[in-house]
Amino acid sequence: MSTLAKAMSRFRLGVVQLQVTGAKADNLSRARGLVKEAAGKGSKVVLLPECFNSPYGTSFFSAYAERIPGESTQVLSEAARENKVYLVGGSIPEEDGGKLYNSCTVFAPDGELILKHRKIHLFDIDVPGKIRFQESETLSPGDSLSVFETPFCKVGVGICYDMRFAELAQLYSRKGCQLLLYPGAFNMTTGPAHWELLQRGRALDNQVYVATASPARDETASYVAWGHSTVVNPWGEVICKAGAEEAVIYADIDLQYLADIRQQIPITAQRRDDLYAVTSVQEGSG
C-alpha cells in the first residue's frame, strides 16, 4: 500500500454532543465553536446531533423551522469552509412548500451543500406509561436514500428512527458505504434499552462503522434526550462513547481494518441472492 493510500485509509471522525437550548442563536454559536474544536483535533468529518438548533418536540418544529438555505445552514456552510471539514449538520426543522421536514444537510470542506436527507421514518411510538410521541402530527417524511462521497469513503446518512430499519443500512452497505451516520435523540425509555444495541447491530450486520450524535441531556426539557453519542466499529465494538453532558468524542476510522473484517468473514460474497434480496424501490439524491 502506498503512503498516500495508507493516509487515505484512516481519518478522524468528530462527534459533537451539543447542549441544545431554546435560544437558536446560542445553539448555532456553540455548535460552530465545537466544530472548530473538533477540526483542531484532526477531525476530517464532523457530526452534529438531531435538532441541534432547536428543542426537540412537535410544539417546537414549526416555530424553529427554516427554509434551506437559511440561517442555520449558512452557519454550517461557513463552519465547514472555515475548518475544511465535511460537516454533517445533524438535523433542523425544515419548511418547504407548506410542509415541515426533519432534515440533515451535509457540507463539503469548501462550504458547498452536497446532500440533504429528510428523515424517512417518522418517530411515532406509544409505550404505555412511559412515552408517546408522534412526529407525524407536524412533520412529513422524506422519500430518498442519502449517500455522499468523501476522499476516504462513501457515507450513508439516516436520522434517529431511521436507524431502527435494518433495510436502509443494508442498502447503504450495498451502495458501497463504509460509514453510517445517524444524528439522533433517543429518550430516557428507548435510549438505555436500544440506542447502543441498534448501533452495534447495524455495524455488525453490514460490517461498517456506525456513529450517532445525540443532544446532551437536559433534565428540564419536555423531551429528555438520552445522550451517549457513540461510534461502533465493523466488529460491533463500541470504540468511543459520550456520557450525558455536552462533549466532543473522536474515533479514528480505519478502512483497512474494515476491509480485513470483510475478508475474514465474507458475508457479502456469501449472501444467497438466489433466495432473498433487499432492493430500493425509489432512488433519489437526498
C-alpha positions in Angstrom: 0.0 0.0 0.0 1.4 3.4 -1.0 1.9 6.1 1.6 -1.0 8.1 0.1 -3.3 5.1 0.2 -2.3 4.4 3.8 -3.1 8.0 4.7 -6.4 7.9 3.0 -7.4 4.6 4.7 -7.6 6.4 8.1 -9.3 9.5 9.1 -10.7 11.1 12.3 -14.4 11.5 12.9 -15.5 14.1 15.5 -19.0 13.7 17.1 -20.5 16.7 18.8 -22.9 16.1 21.6 -24.4 19.6 21.9 -26.4 21.0 24.8 -29.4 22.4 23.0 -31.4 25.3 24.4 -34.3 27.4 23.4 -32.0 30.1 22.1 -31.3 29.3 18.4 -28.5 31.8 18.1 -26.8 30.3 21.1 -27.2 26.8 19.7 -25.7 27.9 16.4 -22.8 29.7 18.0 -21.8 26.8 20.3 -22.2 24.3 17.5 -19.8 26.4 15.4 -17.3 26.6 18.2 -17.4 22.8 18.8 -16.9 22.1 15.1 -13.8 24.3 15.3 -12.7 22.3 18.3 -13.2 19.0 16.6 -11.3 20.2 13.5 -8.5 21.4 15.7 -8.1 17.9 17.0 -7.7 16.4 13.5 -11.3 15.6 12.5 -12.0 15.4 8.8 -15.7 14.6 9.2 -17.8 16.2 12.0 -21.2 15.1 13.0 -23.8 17.2 14.9 -26.9 15.9 16.7 -30.5 15.7 15.6 -32.4 19.0 16.0 -29.2 20.8 17.0 -30.7 24.3 16.5 -34.0 23.8 18.3 -35.5 21.9 21.3 -36.9 18.6 20.1 -40.7 18.4 20.2 -43.7 18.7 17.9 -44.6 22.0 19.6 -41.2 23.5 18.6 -40.8 22.3 15.0 -42.9 25.0 13.3 -41.6 27.8 15.4 -37.9 27.0 14.7 -38.4 25.8 11.1 -36.3 27.4 8.3 -36.1 27.1 4.6 -32.9 25.6 3.2 -30.7 27.5 2.5 -31.4 29.6 5.6 -29.8 30.9 8.8 -28.7 27.6 10.3 -27.4 26.1 7.1 -25.5 29.3 6.4 -23.7 28.8 9.7 -23.0 25.2 8.8 -21.6 26.1 5.4 -19.3 28.7 6.9 -18.1 26.3 9.7 -17.4 23.6 7.1 -15.4 26.0 4.9 -13.5 27.7 7.8 -12.4 24.4 9.2 -12.1 22.5 6.0 -14.2 19.5 7.1 -17.1 17.5 5.9 -19.8 18.7 8.2 -22.9 16.5 8.7 -25.2 19.1 10.2 -27.3 16.9 12.5 -30.8 18.0 11.6 -33.1 21.0 11.7 -36.8 21.5 11.2 -37.2 22.5 7.5 -40.1 24.3 5.9 -40.7 23.7 2.3 -43.9 24.2 0.3 -46.0 24.4 3.4 -44.7 21.1 4.8 -42.2 20.5 7.6 -39.4 18.0 7.5 -36.7 16.8 9.9 -33.7 17.4 7.6 -29.9 16.8 7.7 -27.7 18.9 5.5 -24.1 17.9 4.6 -21.4 20.4 3.6 -18.1 19.8 1.9 -14.8 21.4 3.1 -15.4 24.3 0.6 -18.8 25.1 2.2 -20.9 23.6 -0.6 -24.1 21.9 0.2 -23.7 18.3 -1.1 -26.6 16.4 0.5 -29.9 16.9 2.1 -31.5 14.0 3.9 -35.1 14.2 5.1 -35.9 11.8 7.9 -37.6 8.8 6.1 -39.2 7.1 9.1 -41.2 9.4 11.4 -41.0 8.8 15.1 -44.5 7.7 16.0 -44.4 5.5 19.1 -46.6 4.8 22.1 -45.1 2.9 25.1 -47.9 2.8 27.7 -47.0 4.5 30.9 -43.6 5.7 29.5 -43.6 7.7 26.3 -45.9 8.7 23.5 -44.5 10.8 20.6 -46.0 11.4 17.2 -43.7 13.2 14.7 -46.3 12.8 12.1 -48.5 15.3 13.9 -46.4 18.0 12.4 -43.7 16.5 10.1 -43.8 14.9 6.7 -41.4 12.0 5.7 -38.6 12.2 3.3 -38.5 9.8 0.3 -34.9 9.2 -0.7 -31.8 7.4 0.3 -28.9 9.7 1.1 -25.2 8.9 0.3 -22.3 11.2 -0.1 -18.7 10.7 -1.2 -15.5 11.8 0.6 -11.9 11.2 -0.4 -11.9 8.5 2.3 -15.1 6.6 1.8 -18.8 6.7 1.0 -21.1 7.7 3.8 -24.7 6.9 4.3 -27.0 9.2 6.4 -30.1 8.5 8.4 -31.8 10.4 11.2 -32.6 8.8 14.6 -35.7 6.5 14.0 -34.2 5.6 10.6 -31.6 3.5 12.4 -34.3 1.0 13.5 -34.8 -0.1 9.9 -32.2 -2.6 9.0 -33.0 -2.5 5.3 -31.9 1.1 5.0 -28.4 0.3 6.4 -28.3 -2.8 4.2 -29.0 -0.7 1.1 -26.3 1.8 2.1 -23.8 -1.0 2.5 -24.7 -2.4 -0.9 -24.1 1.1 -2.3 -20.5 0.9 -1.0 -20.9 2.9 2.2 -18.3 2.1 4.9 -19.6 4.6 7.4 -23.2 5.2 8.5 -24.1 8.4 10.4 -27.2 8.8 12.4 -27.9 12.1 14.2 -30.5 11.1 16.8 -32.3 11.9 20.0 -33.4 8.7 21.8 -35.1 9.3 25.1 -34.9 8.0 28.6 -37.1 5.0 27.7 -35.7 3.9 24.4 -32.1 5.2 25.0 -31.0 2.7 27.7 -32.8 -0.1 26.0 -32.0 0.2 22.3 -29.6 3.0 21.5 -26.3 1.1 21.7 -27.9 -2.2 20.7 -29.2 -0.8 17.4 -25.8 0.8 16.5 -23.9 -2.4 17.2 -26.5 -4.4 15.2 -26.2 -2.1 12.1 -22.4 -2.1 12.3 -22.1 -5.9 12.7 -24.7 -6.9 10.1 -23.2 -4.7 7.5 -19.5 -4.6 8.5 -19.4 -0.8 8.6 -18.6 1.9 11.1 -21.7 3.5 12.7 -21.7 6.8 14.5 -24.5 8.6 16.3 -24.8 12.1 17.7 -27.3 13.0 20.3 -28.1 16.3 22.0 -26.7 16.4 25.6 -29.2 15.6 28.3 -31.4 18.3 29.7 -33.4 17.0 32.6 -35.6 20.1 32.5 -36.6 19.7 28.8 -40.1 18.5 27.8 -38.3 15.7 25.8 -35.2 14.4 27.7 -32.5 13.1 25.4 -30.5 10.0 26.4 -27.2 11.4 25.2 -24.4 8.8 24.9 -23.3 9.7 21.4 -21.4 6.6 20.2 -19.1 5.2 17.5 -19.1 1.5 16.8 -16.6 -0.4 14.6 -17.3 -3.2 12.0 -16.7 -5.9 14.6 -19.6 -4.5 16.6 -17.4 -3.0 19.3 -18.1 0.4 20.9 -14.9 2.4 20.4 -16.0 5.7 21.9 -19.0 6.9 23.8 -20.0 10.2 25.5 -21.8 10.5 28.8 -24.9 12.6 29.2 -23.2 16.0 29.2 -22.0 18.3 26.3 -18.9 16.8 24.8 -17.0 16.1 21.6 -15.8 12.5 21.1 -13.4 11.2 18.5 -12.9 8.0 16.6 -10.1 7.1 14.1 -11.9 5.3 11.3 -9.6 2.6 9.9 -10.8 1.4 6.5 -8.1 -1.2 6.2 -9.4 -2.7 9.4 -12.9 -2.7 7.9 -11.5 -4.4 4.7 -9.8 -7.0 6.9 -13.0 -7.8 8.7 -14.9 -8.2 5.4 -12.2 -10.6 4.1 -12.2 -12.7 7.3 -15.9 -13.0 7.5 -17.0 -12.6 3.8 -20.8 -12.3 4.3 -21.2 -10.1 1.2 -20.0 -12.8 -1.1 -21.9 -15.5 0.9 -25.3 -13.9 0.6 -27.9 -16.0 -1.1 -29.2 -13.6 -3.7 -31.0 -16.5 -5.3 -33.2 -16.8 -2.2 -33.6 -13.2 -0.9 -32.8 -9.6 -1.7 -33.2 -6.1 -0.3 -33.7 -3.6 -3.0 -34.5 0.1 -3.2 -37.8 0.9 -5.0 -37.2 4.6 -5.3 -33.9 6.2 -5.9 -33.1 9.8 -5.0 -30.1 12.1 -4.3 -31.4 13.1 -0.9 
